[in-house]
Amino acid sequence: MVCFSPLPDELCVMTERGTSMRLATRGSDLALRQAGTVRERLQGRRLTVDLVEVETTGDELREELIHQLGTTGAFVRALDQRVLDGDVDAAVHSMKDMPTDQPPDLVVAGIPERAPATDVLVTPDGTEFDDLPEGATIGTSSLRRKAQLLSARPDLTVAALRGNVDTRVEKLLAPARSREYTARLDAEEATEDDDEEQPDYDRTVEEWFDDLSEIERRSLERDVDTEYDAICLAEAGLERIGLAHHVHTERLDPTTFVPAPGQGALAVTALDGDAAETIHEILDHPRTRVETTVERTILAELGGGCVAPVGIYARLQGEAVTTTVRVLSTDGTEEIGATRDLPVQRHAEAAREFAADLEERGAATLIEQARRDQPDDAKRNQ
């Protein structure tokens, strides 16, 4: 059995490895980009790597909130099953989507260096969170983000928002860009006989359109049912898909808007054996493994999964893992939270102790209430 210790001086030595590997991935643009970064790392060590696209349960549920499945495995199970069946050597996941319970023969072989774990607020015009108007509508499909947003600003309206990262951004930009396009077109087509005074634009509609980014152009083709003043997303997803510099963003304080466990990190799963050893030796980032081990251990102990608003954020600083946890009611009005420095040499055990203390203070009660608040069809899927 291969050893997957997170500490640098305990890393195991890689055994003999093959020359080719097949990686399962979802087919979304973000998933393919993430899997592509893993492939590049492996190919840098003279491996031939092919990506195998797999459709997952989560991909099929375009019009439902993922948390209504009652499981965090909507985007994970189908990929891991291909590994267990021997069809592929490994699967690439966003760690925050992974269930805390794994099949016994499967290991998290590699955890590459983490991207930013923070959430960002995206707006059409650069308005920051504190400056959003009273009653502003923010789009998110995350129970955690909804509860944290309402905890900070009870006046806000939080509306469901589904789709890939680029789809969500298009839905945000569509109304404002469409209004501007219509106004410019009307001004350009206006005649001297028109009674209504038109704005004086310094560019033609064609010149204006040419200056738009690709995501802004695509937004002009999208009809939306809900107009959002802002949306809330993971910074890592926005960066990986190449949109971070094309939209207005505000990085939210991770000690207040506490990220999901594992957010920003990738996980490569494989059967315990030679392929897992190869992946671990090439990809694994010790600091990220420590931090995500703490976060996922606490989540597993609390049992929140995606059925409750739970944020957990761990940062390795010297000999301590500074860990912040927020467990909220679904409406953001109740909360159990704390920040604690956990000793790195016994970080997993200390994480379990931290979770037990939070449970005693009432975190378990909030999580159970969130579970009861789920729709009946979600409960049947648990």
MARZA-815066 format. One line per field, with one value per residue (C-alpha): residue number from 0; x, y, z. Coordinates in nm, 3 decimals. Layout:
N
n = NUM, ...
px = X, ...
py = Y, ...
pz = Z, ...
//
This chain:
382
n = 0, 1, 2, 3, 4, 5, 6, 7, 8, 9, 10, 11, 12, 13, 14, 15, 16, 17, 18, 19, 20, 21, 22, 23, 24, 25, 26, 27, 28, 29, 30, 31, 32, 33, 34, 35, 36, 37, 38, 39, 40, 41, 42, 43, 44, 45, 46, 47, 48, 49, 50, 51, 52, 53, 54, 55, 56, 57, 58, 59, 60, 61, 62, 63, 64, 65, 66, 67, 68, 69, 70, 71, 72, 73, 74, 75, 76, 77, 78, 79, 80, 81, 82, 83, 84, 85, 86, 87, 88, 89, 90, 91, 92, 93, 94, 95, 96, 97, 98, 99, 100, 101, 102, 103, 104, 105, 106, 107, 108, 109, 110, 111, 112, 113, 114, 115, 116, 117, 118, 119, 120, 121, 122, 123, 124, 125, 126, 127, 128, 129, 130, 131, 132, 133, 134, 135, 136, 137, 138, 139, 140, 141, 142, 143, 144, 145, 146, 147, 148, 149, 150, 151, 152, 153, 154, 155, 156, 157, 158, 159, 160, 161, 162, 163, 164, 165, 166, 167, 168, 169, 170, 171, 172, 173, 174, 175, 176, 177, 178, 179, 180, 181, 182, 183, 184, 185, 186, 187, 188, 189, 190, 191, 192, 193, 194, 195, 196, 197, 198, 199, 200, 201, 202, 203, 204, 205, 206, 207, 208, 209, 210, 211, 212, 213, 214, 215, 216, 217, 218, 219, 220, 221, 222, 223, 224, 225, 226, 227, 228, 229, 230, 231, 232, 233, 234, 235, 236, 237, 238, 239, 240, 241, 242, 243, 244, 245, 246, 247, 248, 249, 250, 251, 252, 253, 254, 255, 256, 257, 258, 259, 260, 261, 262, 263, 264, 265, 266, 267, 268, 269, 270, 271, 272, 273, 274, 275, 276, 277, 278, 279, 280, 281, 282, 283, 284, 285, 286, 287, 288, 289, 290, 291, 292, 293, 294, 295, 296, 297, 298, 299, 300, 301, 302, 303, 304, 305, 306, 307, 308, 309, 310, 311, 312, 313, 314, 315, 316, 317, 318, 319, 320, 321, 322, 323, 324, 325, 326, 327, 328, 329, 330, 331, 332, 333, 334, 335, 336, 337, 338, 339, 340, 341, 342, 343, 344, 345, 346, 347, 348, 349, 350, 351, 352, 353, 354, 355, 356, 357, 358, 359, 360, 361, 362, 363, 364, 365, 366, 367, 368, 369, 370, 371, 372, 373, 374, 375, 376, 377, 378, 379, 380, 381
px = 0.000, 0.130, 0.174, 0.015, 0.160, 0.107, 0.433, 0.741, 0.985, 0.744, 0.674, 0.705, 0.940, 0.778, 0.802, 0.834, 0.566, 0.413, 0.437, 0.070, -0.231, -0.603, -0.771, -1.149, -1.296, -1.627, -1.682, -1.741, -1.492, -1.372, -1.336, -1.141, -0.910, -0.847, -0.781, -0.558, -0.331, -0.298, -0.220, 0.052, 0.221, 0.217, 0.334, 0.625, 0.751, 0.735, 0.397, 0.146, -0.186, -0.533, -0.844, -1.169, -1.487, -1.759, -2.113, -2.214, -2.542, -2.468, -2.419, -2.765, -2.945, -2.940, -3.251, -3.215, -3.001, -2.728, -2.787, -3.135, -2.969, -2.893, -2.534, -2.207, -2.126, -2.327, -2.014, -1.791, -1.944, -1.956, -1.589, -1.471, -1.678, -1.479, -1.164, -1.305, -1.415, -1.063, -1.167, -0.933, -0.629, -0.745, -1.009, -0.970, -1.214, -1.275, -1.209, -1.502, -1.738, -1.602, -1.794, -1.604, -1.679, -1.472, -1.481, -1.223, -1.006, -0.986, -0.731, -0.679, -0.344, -0.255, -0.354, -0.180, -0.098, -0.416, -0.549, -0.708, -0.973, -1.171, -1.512, -1.551, -1.840, -1.886, -2.083, -2.151, -2.008, -1.761, -1.996, -1.857, -2.055, -2.107, -2.224, -2.490, -2.833, -3.078, -3.266, -3.011, -3.035, -2.730, -2.714, -2.569, -2.659, -2.464, -2.641, -2.320, -2.283, -2.652, -2.638, -2.317, -2.446, -2.770, -2.577, -2.379, -2.668, -3.018, -3.170, -3.037, -3.236, -3.041, -3.168, -3.080, -2.817, -2.710, -2.480, -2.111, -1.896, -1.916, -2.295, -2.337, -2.129, -2.327, -2.653, -2.515, -2.396, -2.687, -2.943, -2.701, -2.523, -2.854, -2.987, -2.670, -2.683, -3.045, -2.973, -2.678, -2.874, -3.167, -2.932, -2.763, -3.093, -3.256, -3.341, -3.376, -3.755, -3.748, -3.891, -3.683, -3.329, -3.070, -2.738, -2.430, -2.198, -1.840, -1.837, -2.062, -2.249, -2.006, -1.702, -1.858, -1.929, -1.574, -1.438, -1.645, -1.485, -1.597, -1.802, -1.980, -2.063, -2.207, -2.417, -2.598, -2.740, -2.876, -3.230, -3.257, -3.552, -3.380, -3.175, -2.887, -2.710, -2.419, -2.322, -2.098, -1.845, -1.526, -1.225, -1.039, -1.304, -1.310, -0.931, -0.905, -1.159, -0.973, -1.244, -1.094, -0.953, -1.265, -1.516, -1.536, -1.461, -1.422, -1.239, -1.445, -1.273, -1.231, -1.261, -1.613, -1.717, -1.556, -1.492, -1.621, -1.388, -1.136, -1.238, -0.968, -0.803, -0.805, -0.801, -0.685, -0.830, -0.690, -0.686, -0.425, -0.120, 0.143, -0.064, -0.145, 0.225, 0.314, 0.046, 0.141, 0.511, 0.451, 0.149, 0.114, 0.165, 0.230, 0.095, -0.227, -0.272, -0.240, -0.489, -0.748, -0.709, -0.802, -1.099, -1.238, -1.181, -1.388, -1.658, -1.670, -1.700, -1.975, -2.158, -2.275, -2.190, -2.386, -2.704, -2.601, -2.423, -2.077, -1.759, -1.416, -1.086, -0.744, -0.408, -0.076, 0.137, 0.462, 0.385, 0.011, -0.286, -0.507, -0.860, -1.183, -1.524, -1.872, -2.185, -2.501, -2.874, -3.003, -3.130, -2.807, -2.970, -2.801, -2.437, -2.178, -1.824, -1.467, -1.103, -0.838, -0.467, -0.419, -0.073, 0.055, 0.215, -0.126, -0.349, -0.600, -0.657, -0.676, -0.931, -1.152, -1.128, -1.218, -1.522, -1.634, -1.618, -1.826, -2.083, -2.115, -2.170, -2.466, -2.324, -2.487, -2.825, -2.791, -2.687, -2.979, -3.219, -3.075, -3.128, -3.493, -3.534, -3.448, -3.725, -3.884, -3.740, -3.390, -3.440, -3.539, -3.208, -2.993
py = 0.000, 0.344, 0.599, 0.941, 1.145, 1.522, 1.626, 1.687, 1.469, 1.174, 1.163, 0.815, 0.718, 0.645, 0.294, 0.191, 0.354, 0.302, 0.528, 0.605, 0.710, 0.781, 1.051, 1.079, 1.428, 1.604, 1.769, 2.126, 2.392, 2.441, 2.068, 2.019, 2.307, 2.164, 1.819, 1.977, 2.127, 1.782, 1.628, 1.887, 1.809, 1.436, 1.477, 1.680, 1.353, 1.174, 1.013, 0.991, 1.114, 1.101, 1.272, 1.075, 1.286, 1.138, 1.273, 1.290, 1.312, 1.675, 1.763, 1.627, 1.844, 2.176, 2.323, 2.199, 2.306, 2.052, 2.057, 1.913, 1.584, 1.537, 1.436, 1.607, 1.339, 1.467, 1.547, 1.275, 0.927, 0.858, 0.948, 0.738, 0.443, 0.448, 0.420, 0.133, -0.046, -0.019, 0.190, 0.475, 0.509, 0.815, 1.088, 1.464, 1.639, 1.977, 1.881, 2.081, 1.856, 1.535, 1.338, 1.276, 0.903, 0.726, 0.367, 0.165, 0.078, 0.439, 0.692, 1.064, 1.007, 1.365, 1.710, 1.980, 2.322, 2.505, 2.804, 3.089, 2.943, 3.266, 3.364, 3.673, 3.909, 3.979, 4.285, 4.444, 4.781, 4.727, 4.798, 4.649, 4.437, 4.707, 4.951, 4.729, 4.896, 4.776, 4.473, 4.398, 4.055, 3.828, 3.502, 3.181, 2.812, 2.757, 2.719, 2.832, 3.148, 3.232, 3.201, 3.403, 3.676, 3.706, 3.701, 4.005, 4.181, 4.057, 4.307, 4.125, 3.898, 3.580, 3.411, 3.069, 3.070, 2.754, 2.676, 2.666, 2.962, 3.134, 3.079, 3.247, 3.545, 3.578, 3.579, 3.859, 4.074, 4.015, 4.276, 4.571, 4.492, 4.443, 4.777, 4.952, 4.787, 4.892, 5.250, 5.281, 5.130, 5.367, 5.666, 5.561, 5.509, 5.827, 6.107, 6.480, 6.441, 6.223, 6.401, 6.217, 6.345, 6.069, 6.026, 6.137, 5.836, 5.873, 5.530, 5.351, 5.039, 4.831, 4.992, 4.945, 4.579, 4.520, 4.648, 4.405, 4.094, 3.756, 3.691, 4.027, 3.947, 3.610, 3.773, 3.977, 3.652, 3.533, 3.581, 3.574, 3.539, 3.703, 4.022, 4.001, 4.298, 4.066, 3.701, 3.514, 3.261, 3.079, 3.287, 2.975, 2.882, 3.233, 3.232, 2.885, 2.963, 3.284, 3.534, 3.697, 3.990, 4.040, 4.116, 4.338, 4.136, 4.194, 3.931, 3.855, 3.821, 3.442, 3.479, 3.620, 3.460, 3.130, 2.908, 2.557, 2.281, 2.209, 2.508, 2.600, 2.257, 1.968, 1.602, 1.315, 0.980, 0.640, 0.279, 0.213, 0.093, 0.193, 0.461, 0.622, 0.626, 0.793, 1.058, 1.127, 1.171, 1.410, 1.612, 1.618, 1.953, 1.889, 2.221, 2.188, 1.830, 1.941, 2.227, 2.025, 1.728, 1.955, 2.102, 1.770, 1.601, 1.867, 1.841, 1.463, 1.487, 1.750, 1.556, 1.870, 1.778, 2.002, 1.985, 2.269, 2.606, 2.507, 2.704, 2.572, 2.741, 2.619, 2.796, 2.634, 2.896, 2.768, 2.493, 2.567, 2.525, 2.829, 2.707, 2.907, 2.737, 2.886, 2.673, 2.872, 2.826, 2.835, 3.192, 3.315, 3.423, 3.162, 3.064, 2.851, 2.947, 2.973, 3.007, 2.779, 2.708, 2.333, 2.174, 2.060, 1.741, 1.609, 1.816, 1.542, 1.445, 1.810, 1.874, 1.598, 1.751, 2.095, 1.949, 1.774, 2.103, 2.276, 1.996, 2.037, 2.412, 2.351, 2.299, 1.956, 2.111, 2.368, 2.099, 1.875, 2.168, 2.241, 1.875, 1.898, 2.217, 2.032, 1.957, 1.613, 1.488, 1.573, 1.377, 1.069, 1.087, 1.072
pz = 0.000, -0.090, 0.190, 0.139, 0.423, 0.391, 0.557, 0.338, 0.535, 0.525, 0.151, 0.009, -0.271, -0.606, -0.741, -1.103, -1.318, -1.659, -1.958, -2.024, -1.821, -1.877, -1.667, -1.625, -1.617, -1.655, -1.992, -1.879, -1.986, -1.627, -1.562, -1.885, -1.801, -1.455, -1.592, -1.855, -1.588, -1.428, -1.765, -1.831, -1.499, -1.568, -1.927, -1.797, -1.649, -1.985, -1.937, -2.220, -2.077, -2.236, -2.098, -2.094, -2.067, -1.846, -1.807, -1.442, -1.252, -1.167, -1.534, -1.614, -1.355, -1.535, -1.374, -1.015, -0.728, -0.665, -0.290, -0.352, -0.439, -0.072, -0.156, -0.241, -0.497, -0.795, -0.996, -0.853, -0.837, -1.212, -1.257, -0.966, -1.087, -1.411, -1.200, -0.993, -1.312, -1.453, -1.753, -1.654, -1.428, -1.232, -1.207, -1.161, -0.927, -0.772, -0.410, -0.274, -0.475, -0.324, -0.061, 0.260, 0.235, -0.031, -0.164, 0.035, -0.267, -0.385, -0.258, -0.312, -0.479, -0.566, -0.442, -0.650, -0.508, -0.424, -0.615, -0.413, -0.181, -0.153, -0.288, -0.504, -0.569, -0.941, -1.054, -1.394, -1.290, -1.005, -0.714, -0.391, -0.147, 0.116, -0.152, -0.309, -0.283, -0.021, -0.146, -0.418, -0.581, -0.561, -0.752, -0.608, -0.593, -0.270, 0.066, 0.237, 0.032, 0.071, 0.450, 0.479, 0.249, 0.448, 0.776, 0.660, 0.482, 0.582, 0.339, 0.034, -0.195, -0.275, -0.590, -0.731, -1.005, -1.187, -1.476, -1.555, -1.452, -1.790, -1.803, -1.463, -1.568, -1.892, -1.693, -1.475, -1.766, -2.005, -1.887, -1.862, -2.188, -2.369, -2.245, -2.355, -2.696, -2.744, -2.633, -2.871, -3.158, -3.097, -3.086, -3.408, -3.589, -3.458, -3.701, -3.652, -3.651, -3.338, -3.034, -2.774, -2.721, -2.768, -2.585, -2.775, -2.807, -2.926, -3.094, -3.340, -3.233, -3.436, -3.270, -2.927, -3.002, -3.126, -2.794, -2.586, -2.439, -2.565, -2.252, -2.294, -2.656, -2.561, -2.290, -2.557, -2.695, -2.360, -2.230, -1.850, -1.615, -1.316, -1.321, -1.075, -0.920, -0.839, -0.829, -0.587, -0.719, -0.625, -0.726, -0.842, -1.098, -1.239, -1.272, -1.423, -1.692, -1.780, -1.684, -1.375, -1.572, -1.786, -1.510, -1.202, -0.890, -0.518, -0.314, -0.004, 0.335, 0.390, 0.767, 0.720, 0.393, 0.490, 0.184, 0.134, 0.257, -0.019, -0.230, -0.481, -0.459, -0.705, -0.610, -0.828, -0.721, -0.818, -0.708, -0.442, -0.636, -0.891, -1.066, -0.731, -0.639, -0.969, -0.932, -0.572, -0.643, -0.933, -0.820, -0.443, -0.265, 0.108, 0.238, 0.042, 0.163, 0.526, 0.484, 0.294, 0.529, 0.820, 0.634, 0.515, 0.852, 1.025, 0.759, 0.793, 1.172, 1.153, 0.882, 0.702, 0.344, 0.110, 0.320, 0.551, 0.528, 0.650, 0.576, 0.678, 0.593, 0.706, 0.653, 0.743, 0.918, 1.065, 1.316, 1.332, 1.100, 1.163, 1.100, 1.080, 1.085, 1.040, 1.066, 1.000, 0.977, 0.620, 0.662, 0.820, 1.148, 1.371, 1.383, 1.559, 1.465, 1.588, 1.483, 1.631, 1.577, 1.532, 1.577, 1.238, 1.368, 1.478, 1.253, 1.167, 1.531, 1.635, 1.358, 1.497, 1.844, 1.705, 1.529, 1.850, 2.039, 1.771, 1.784, 2.161, 2.115, 1.884, 1.532, 1.511, 1.589, 1.310, 1.061, 1.157, 1.118, 0.772, 0.683, 0.789, 0.584, 0.262, 0.012, 0.049, -0.281, -0.163, 0.160, -0.037, -0.227, 0.088
//
